[in-house]
Amino acid sequence: MALIGFSYGAMASMYGLSETAARAFGQGGERFAAHVAFYGPCIARFEEPRTTGAPLLMLYGTEDELIDPARCAAAAEAFRSGGSTVEVIAYEGAANQWDGAWGPVRIGRLLNGCDLELARDGSVRDRSSGLVMAGRISRAIILGLCVENRPYLIRGDPEVRARSNADLGRFLAEVFSRR
């Protein structure tokens, strides 16, 4: 089974690749065979770099305001050093939610100012302030410090959707043909 996430859900897919997260949330040692992140912001690091060993496919658009290519390259390298193969594909000119039918429209708020770390004990710490997300109040404080109150662009793009679907199909076929 593959874990596939979109935008903020893609962050969850990437976090699930962490052995620390998998150990904390996995039942009976079960792990996903692959992880896919569609336009997921790369705002977290892992104190323990070890991954589950499953491969990761990261897909994002070059016009996606939620994506910092340098941070995503660093995240990809950290996952590689932790034991996973990582493929990164950037679609020229694509904005967030290229697979949708909306846009162009601006929504949400930017998390680009956030710099979080998943600790070995499973807690999440803001690297800038040192605060630990221990509940609703600390979460609100941390996000209040790092979230930029500026909406980001979403724009459906049928051509990029078709290309990303083909890339997803190829990736999953490769992963499951090895099993």
Beta strands, then each sheet from edge to edge (+ up, - down):
strand 1: 2-6
strand 2: 34-38
strand 3: 44-46
strand 4: 56-61
strand 5: 86-91
strand 6: 105-107
strand 7: 116-118
strand 8: 124-126
strand 9: 152-154
sheet 1: 1+ 2+ 4+ 5+
sheet 2: 3+ 7+ 8-
sheet 3: 6+ 9-
end
